[in-house]
Amino acid sequence: MKNKTLNLRISERRLNKLRLYASQNDKTMTHVIEDFIDSLKVKNGDSDAGVPANAALSSTPCPVKE
């Protein structure tokens, strides 16, 4: 699976908290975010915790609020 880029706007406080957490847990910020996303439950109550990280997940369009 090809990696994609995610641009994210967050406060400096949250960015520093993410950096600190990643450093304290010997992880990259990307890994911390990926772990969080993998832990999310989908609407049917399941998570993809048993799905390999490189497995394709079905997705539905998500409206973007601007």
HELIX and SHEET records of a PDB file:
HELIX    1   1 GLU A   12  GLN A   24  1                                  13    
HELIX    2   2 MET A   29  SER A   39  1                                  11    
END                                                                             
